[in-house]
Amino acid sequence: MNQFNFIFKGNIFFGIGARNNIDMILKTNNYQKACIVIDHALMSVPLIRDYISKFKCESKIIICDISEPNYNSLEEKRKELDNIRFDVFIGIGGGSALDLAKGLSVLSENNGPAISYRGFNKFNPKIPPIIGIPTTAGTGSEITPNASFIDSNEKKKMGINGEAIRPKYAILDPEMTLSCPLGATISAGVDSLVHATEAFSAKKSNKMANLFAKEGFKIVIDNLPLIADNLDNNKVREKLMYGAFLSAIALMNSGTGPAAAMSYPLGVRFGVPHGIGGGIFLPHVIKYNIDQGFYNYGNLYPFNNRNKSEDALAKDFLNLINKTWKIIKVPEDLRKFGMVDSDIDLFVSDTMDLRGALDQNPKEFYENEIKLILKKLKIG
């Protein structure tokens, strides 16, 4: 067995009603002043509005009103901090709201321009702790040391990253996802499937991370096709949230790959939601790797017929992805988002900026392979 390093930090509260642990957390840590960063759509949800009104601390609410936060919007929101010394930042919402909470925690104790902290460990880490309360199931932001923001000038999505912004607490309550509409629920679920698949196949993968990837993948892919007819079903929501959580742990320890990397320029330049973006590319990346002789995908899902060859099981896995994608209606044509042939070079260049993710693919995957995938998606 190869040597490996496995990291998992944070204090997790999971399950229906887990949100009620917030008062205990605030009291135990003597958090008296909280900055609550919340997705704008959630302010009209009675359950969530009532929830935050009962926090037993002095609080200020900052609204996350942009679907993909950028460094300019982060600077604008900084003004709303009003030089208050907060004890804790609480992010409530999808990945954007949680990332905004992380970014504002950094800016509350670091006076430079927001974009100057782009990269890894570029800020003074003595910042207020963060509590992540996701209302979607899939991004994993509630347990990661990363916060993604778009550089509007360079048209690139590159984050503020560092151990200090990993949330100290994550509250995963499936009932908090009940207000999440179908489109966002599907996108987040697809995002988690990309996490699990690319973590499992990454060169940095290890047996420990793969345990989480396998369990997370199975739970989500078995339940995501059910969500359209079960949006108000707590049990389905619970399974999706748990599976996505496991997949995020795998991602943290193995890294990501080409599908996730290509989703970034697709999101920044054409407004495609991150989860759907990665999902568009994932089947094509899988097929490319299988064609190049990588068959380990067959071990990610517990297929009944173990008498098949490795390559046959890998193809079964691809069929499972394709079948699921049809059910949940993941797009198959990039032109519907406004992408055209003249965008290819810039798209390739943007993706190559994330070479670290491409390096993790089990088979060589760089400029030519990116163009090959684009061609499959009717570009080029």
C-alpha positions as CSV (number, residue, x, y, z in Angstrom):
1,M,0.0,0.0,0.0
2,N,1.4,3.4,-1.0
3,Q,2.1,6.0,1.7
4,F,-0.5,8.8,1.9
5,N,-1.4,11.9,3.9
6,F,-5.1,12.4,4.8
7,I,-6.4,15.6,6.1
8,F,-9.8,16.4,7.7
9,K,-10.4,19.3,9.9
10,G,-13.5,21.0,11.3
11,N,-16.4,20.3,13.6
12,I,-19.4,18.8,11.7
13,F,-23.0,18.8,12.8
14,F,-25.1,16.7,10.4
15,G,-28.7,15.7,10.2
16,I,-32.3,17.1,10.3
17,G,-32.4,19.7,13.0
18,A,-28.6,20.1,13.1
19,R,-29.1,23.9,12.6
20,N,-30.2,24.1,16.2
21,N,-26.7,23.6,17.4
22,I,-25.8,27.2,16.5
23,D,-26.7,28.6,19.9
24,M,-24.5,26.1,21.6
25,I,-21.6,26.9,19.3
26,L,-22.1,30.7,19.9
27,K,-22.2,30.2,23.6
28,T,-19.4,27.7,23.9
29,N,-17.0,30.0,22.0
30,N,-18.4,33.3,23.5
31,Y,-19.1,34.6,20.0
32,Q,-21.0,37.8,20.8
33,K,-20.8,39.6,17.5
34,A,-21.6,37.7,14.3
35,C,-21.5,38.8,10.7
36,I,-24.1,36.7,8.8
37,V,-23.5,36.5,5.1
38,I,-26.7,35.1,3.5
39,D,-27.9,34.4,0.0
40,H,-30.4,37.1,-1.1
41,A,-33.1,34.5,-2.1
42,L,-33.1,33.0,1.4
43,M,-34.3,36.2,3.1
44,S,-37.8,35.4,1.9
45,V,-37.8,31.8,3.2
46,P,-39.7,31.7,6.5
47,L,-37.7,28.8,8.0
48,I,-34.4,30.5,7.4
49,R,-35.6,34.0,8.2
50,D,-37.0,32.7,11.5
51,Y,-33.8,30.8,12.1
52,I,-31.4,33.7,11.9
53,S,-33.7,36.0,13.9
54,K,-33.2,33.8,16.9
55,F,-29.4,33.8,17.0
56,K,-28.4,34.6,20.5
57,C,-25.8,37.2,19.7
58,E,-25.5,40.7,18.2
59,S,-25.5,40.3,14.5
60,K,-25.1,42.1,11.2
61,I,-26.5,40.7,8.0
62,I,-24.7,41.1,4.7
63,I,-26.6,39.9,1.6
64,C,-24.9,37.9,-1.1
65,D,-26.7,39.1,-4.2
66,I,-24.4,37.9,-6.9
67,S,-24.3,34.3,-8.2
68,E,-20.6,34.3,-8.9
69,P,-18.8,36.7,-6.5
70,N,-15.8,38.6,-7.9
71,Y,-13.1,40.6,-6.3
72,N,-14.9,43.9,-7.1
73,S,-18.1,42.7,-5.4
74,L,-16.0,41.5,-2.4
75,E,-14.5,45.0,-2.1
76,E,-18.0,46.5,-2.2
77,K,-19.3,44.2,0.5
78,R,-16.2,45.1,2.6
79,K,-17.7,48.6,3.1
80,E,-20.7,47.0,4.9
81,L,-18.4,45.7,7.6
82,D,-18.4,49.2,9.1
83,N,-15.1,48.6,10.9
84,I,-16.9,46.4,13.4
85,R,-14.8,43.7,15.1
86,F,-16.7,40.6,14.6
87,D,-16.1,37.4,16.6
88,V,-17.3,35.1,13.9
89,F,-18.5,35.1,10.3
90,I,-21.5,32.8,9.4
91,G,-22.1,31.9,5.8
92,I,-25.6,30.7,4.9
93,G,-26.4,29.7,1.4
94,G,-24.7,28.0,-1.5
95,G,-21.0,28.1,-2.3
96,S,-21.1,31.8,-3.3
97,A,-22.5,32.9,0.1
98,L,-20.1,30.7,2.0
99,D,-17.1,31.9,-0.1
100,L,-18.2,35.5,0.4
101,A,-18.2,35.0,4.2
102,K,-14.7,33.6,4.0
103,G,-13.5,36.5,1.9
104,L,-15.0,39.1,4.2
105,S,-13.5,37.4,7.2
106,V,-10.1,37.8,5.5
107,L,-10.8,41.5,4.7
108,S,-12.0,42.2,8.2
109,E,-8.4,41.8,9.4
110,N,-6.4,42.5,6.2
111,N,-6.4,46.0,4.8
112,G,-5.0,45.4,1.3
113,P,-7.1,45.2,-1.9
114,A,-9.1,42.0,-2.0
115,I,-7.4,40.8,-5.1
116,S,-4.0,41.1,-3.5
117,Y,-4.9,38.0,-1.4
118,R,-5.5,35.8,-4.5
119,G,-3.5,32.6,-4.2
120,F,-2.4,30.6,-1.2
121,N,-1.7,32.0,2.2
122,K,-1.3,35.6,1.0
123,F,-3.1,37.1,4.0
124,N,-2.6,37.4,7.8
125,P,-4.3,34.3,9.1
126,K,-5.4,35.9,12.3
127,I,-9.0,36.3,11.2
128,P,-12.4,35.6,12.8
129,P,-13.4,32.0,12.5
130,I,-16.1,30.9,10.0
131,I,-19.2,28.8,10.4
132,G,-20.6,27.3,7.2
133,I,-24.3,26.5,6.9
134,P,-24.9,25.3,3.3
135,T,-28.4,25.4,1.8
136,T,-27.3,23.4,-1.2
137,A,-25.7,19.9,-1.3
138,G,-22.6,19.8,-3.5
139,T,-20.1,22.6,-3.4
140,G,-18.2,21.5,-0.3
141,S,-17.3,25.0,0.6
142,E,-18.4,24.4,4.2
143,I,-15.3,22.2,4.8
144,T,-12.7,23.5,2.4
145,P,-9.8,26.1,2.9
146,N,-10.8,27.8,-0.4
147,A,-13.0,30.7,-1.5
148,S,-13.5,31.3,-5.2
149,F,-13.8,34.8,-6.7
150,I,-13.7,36.0,-10.3
151,D,-11.0,38.4,-11.5
152,S,-13.2,40.6,-13.7
153,N,-10.3,42.2,-15.5
154,E,-8.5,39.0,-16.4
155,K,-11.8,37.0,-16.7
156,K,-10.4,34.2,-14.5
157,K,-11.7,32.5,-11.4
158,M,-9.0,32.2,-8.8
159,G,-9.5,32.1,-5.1
160,I,-8.4,33.3,-1.8
161,N,-7.0,30.2,-0.1
162,G,-5.5,29.2,3.2
163,E,-6.1,27.0,6.2
164,A,-7.5,30.0,8.2
165,I,-10.6,30.2,6.0
166,R,-11.5,26.6,6.4
167,P,-14.8,26.8,8.5
168,K,-14.3,26.0,12.1
169,Y,-17.8,24.5,12.2
170,A,-20.0,23.1,9.4
171,I,-23.7,22.7,10.1
172,L,-25.3,20.3,7.5
173,D,-29.0,20.3,8.0
174,P,-31.0,18.8,5.1
175,E,-34.0,20.9,5.9
176,M,-32.0,24.0,5.1
177,T,-31.9,22.7,1.5
178,L,-35.6,22.4,1.1
179,S,-35.8,26.0,-0.4
180,C,-33.2,25.1,-3.0
181,P,-34.9,25.0,-6.5
182,L,-34.6,22.1,-8.8
183,G,-32.0,23.7,-11.1
184,A,-29.6,24.6,-8.3
185,T,-30.1,21.3,-6.6
186,I,-29.2,19.4,-9.8
187,S,-26.2,21.6,-10.4
188,A,-24.9,21.1,-6.8
189,G,-25.5,17.4,-7.0
190,V,-23.6,17.1,-10.3
191,D,-20.8,19.1,-8.8
192,S,-20.5,16.5,-6.1
193,L,-20.4,13.7,-8.6
194,V,-17.6,15.5,-10.5
195,H,-15.8,15.8,-7.1
196,A,-16.1,12.1,-6.3
197,T,-15.2,10.9,-9.8
198,E,-12.1,13.1,-10.3
199,A,-10.9,12.5,-6.7
200,F,-11.1,8.8,-7.3
201,S,-9.2,8.9,-10.6
202,A,-6.7,11.5,-9.6
203,K,-3.0,10.6,-9.5
204,K,-3.0,11.8,-5.9
205,S,-5.8,9.6,-4.9
206,N,-5.3,7.2,-2.0
207,K,-7.3,4.4,-0.3
208,M,-8.6,6.5,2.4
209,A,-9.9,9.3,0.1
210,N,-11.3,6.6,-2.2
211,L,-13.5,5.2,0.6
212,F,-15.2,8.6,0.8
213,A,-15.4,9.0,-3.0
214,K,-17.0,5.6,-3.5
215,E,-19.6,6.0,-0.8
216,G,-20.4,9.7,-1.7
217,F,-20.7,8.9,-5.4
218,K,-23.0,6.0,-4.9
219,I,-25.4,7.9,-2.6
220,V,-25.6,10.9,-4.9
221,I,-26.0,9.1,-8.2
222,D,-28.6,6.8,-6.8
223,N,-30.7,9.7,-5.4
224,L,-30.1,12.7,-7.7
225,P,-32.5,11.3,-10.4
226,L,-35.2,11.1,-7.8
227,I,-35.1,14.7,-6.7
228,A,-37.3,16.2,-9.4
229,D,-40.3,14.3,-8.0
230,N,-39.1,14.7,-4.4
231,L,-38.0,18.3,-3.9
232,D,-39.8,18.4,-0.5
233,N,-38.6,14.9,0.6
234,N,-36.4,15.2,3.6
235,K,-35.0,11.7,3.2
236,V,-33.8,12.3,-0.4
237,R,-32.4,15.7,0.6
238,E,-30.6,14.1,3.5
239,K,-29.0,11.5,1.3
240,L,-27.8,14.1,-1.3
241,M,-26.3,16.2,1.4
242,Y,-24.5,13.3,3.1
243,G,-23.2,12.0,-0.2
244,A,-22.0,15.4,-1.3
245,F,-20.2,15.9,2.0
246,L,-18.3,12.6,1.6
247,S,-17.4,13.5,-1.9
248,A,-16.0,16.9,-0.7
249,I,-13.8,15.1,1.8
250,A,-12.4,13.0,-1.0
251,L,-11.8,16.1,-3.2
252,M,-9.9,17.8,-0.4
253,N,-7.5,14.9,-0.2
254,S,-7.1,13.8,-3.8
255,G,-7.6,17.0,-5.8
256,T,-9.7,17.6,-8.9
257,G,-9.2,17.1,-12.7
258,P,-9.9,18.3,-16.2
259,A,-13.7,18.4,-16.0
260,A,-13.6,20.8,-13.0
261,A,-10.8,22.8,-14.6
262,M,-12.7,23.3,-17.8
263,S,-15.8,24.4,-15.9
264,Y,-14.0,27.5,-14.6
265,P,-13.6,29.4,-18.0
266,L,-17.1,28.1,-19.0
267,G,-18.5,29.7,-15.9
268,V,-16.6,33.0,-16.0
269,R,-17.0,33.7,-19.7
270,F,-20.4,32.1,-20.5
271,G,-22.2,32.2,-17.1
272,V,-22.6,28.4,-16.8
273,P,-23.2,27.2,-13.2
274,H,-20.0,25.5,-11.9
275,G,-21.6,22.2,-11.2
276,I,-23.3,21.9,-14.6
277,G,-20.1,23.1,-16.3
278,G,-18.1,20.3,-14.8
279,G,-20.9,17.8,-15.6
280,I,-20.9,18.8,-19.3
281,F,-17.3,17.8,-19.6
282,L,-17.2,14.8,-17.2
283,P,-18.5,12.0,-19.6
284,H,-16.1,13.1,-22.3
285,V,-13.1,13.1,-19.9
286,I,-14.1,9.6,-18.7
287,K,-14.4,8.3,-22.2
288,Y,-11.0,9.8,-23.2
289,N,-9.3,8.1,-20.2
290,I,-11.0,4.8,-20.9
291,D,-9.9,5.0,-24.6
292,Q,-6.3,5.6,-23.3
293,G,-6.5,2.5,-21.1
294,F,-7.6,3.8,-17.7
295,Y,-10.2,1.4,-16.4
296,N,-10.4,2.1,-12.6
297,Y,-13.7,3.9,-13.0
298,G,-15.4,0.4,-12.7
299,N,-14.3,0.3,-9.1
300,L,-16.1,3.5,-8.1
301,Y,-19.6,2.1,-8.3
302,P,-20.6,-1.4,-6.9
303,F,-21.8,-3.0,-10.1
304,N,-23.4,-6.4,-9.6
305,N,-21.6,-8.3,-12.3
306,R,-18.0,-8.5,-11.0
307,N,-17.2,-11.2,-13.5
308,K,-16.7,-8.6,-16.2
309,S,-13.3,-7.4,-17.4
310,E,-11.9,-4.1,-16.1
311,D,-12.5,-2.3,-19.3
312,A,-16.1,-3.6,-19.5
313,L,-16.8,-2.3,-16.0
314,A,-15.3,1.0,-16.8
315,K,-17.7,1.3,-19.8
316,D,-20.6,0.4,-17.5
317,F,-19.6,3.3,-15.4
318,L,-19.6,5.6,-18.4
319,N,-23.0,4.3,-19.4
320,L,-24.3,5.0,-15.8
321,I,-23.1,8.6,-16.1
322,N,-24.6,9.1,-19.5
323,K,-27.9,7.5,-18.4
324,T,-28.1,9.7,-15.3
325,W,-27.1,12.8,-17.3
326,K,-30.1,12.2,-19.7
327,I,-32.5,11.9,-16.7
328,I,-31.4,15.1,-15.1
329,K,-30.9,16.9,-18.4
330,V,-27.3,17.9,-18.3
331,P,-26.6,19.9,-21.6
332,E,-24.6,18.3,-24.4
333,D,-24.0,21.3,-26.7
334,L,-21.8,24.3,-25.6
335,R,-23.2,26.4,-28.4
336,K,-26.4,26.9,-26.4
337,F,-24.4,29.0,-24.0
338,G,-23.0,31.2,-26.7
339,M,-19.7,29.6,-27.2
340,V,-18.3,29.5,-30.8
341,D,-15.3,28.3,-32.6
342,S,-13.4,31.5,-32.2
343,D,-13.5,31.1,-28.4
344,I,-11.4,27.9,-28.5
345,D,-7.9,29.4,-28.1
346,L,-8.9,31.6,-25.2
347,F,-10.8,28.8,-23.5
348,V,-7.8,26.5,-23.9
349,S,-5.5,29.2,-22.5
350,D,-7.7,29.8,-19.5
351,T,-7.9,26.1,-18.7
352,M,-4.2,25.6,-19.0
353,D,-3.8,28.2,-16.2
354,L,-5.3,25.4,-14.0
355,R,-2.6,23.0,-15.1
356,G,-2.3,21.6,-11.6
357,A,-5.7,20.1,-12.0
358,L,-4.9,18.7,-15.4
359,D,-1.7,17.2,-14.1
360,Q,-3.8,15.0,-11.8
361,N,-5.6,13.3,-14.7
362,P,-4.5,9.6,-14.9
363,K,-3.7,10.1,-18.6
364,E,-2.0,13.1,-20.3
365,F,-4.6,15.8,-20.8
366,Y,-3.5,19.2,-22.0
367,E,-4.1,21.6,-25.0
368,N,-4.9,18.9,-27.7
369,E,-7.1,16.9,-25.3
370,I,-9.1,20.1,-24.4
371,K,-9.7,20.8,-28.0
372,L,-10.7,17.2,-28.6
373,I,-13.4,17.5,-25.8
374,L,-14.6,20.8,-27.2
375,K,-15.1,19.1,-30.6
376,K,-17.2,16.4,-29.0
377,L,-19.4,19.3,-27.6
378,K,-19.8,20.8,-31.1
379,I,-17.0,23.5,-30.8
380,G,-14.2,23.3,-33.4
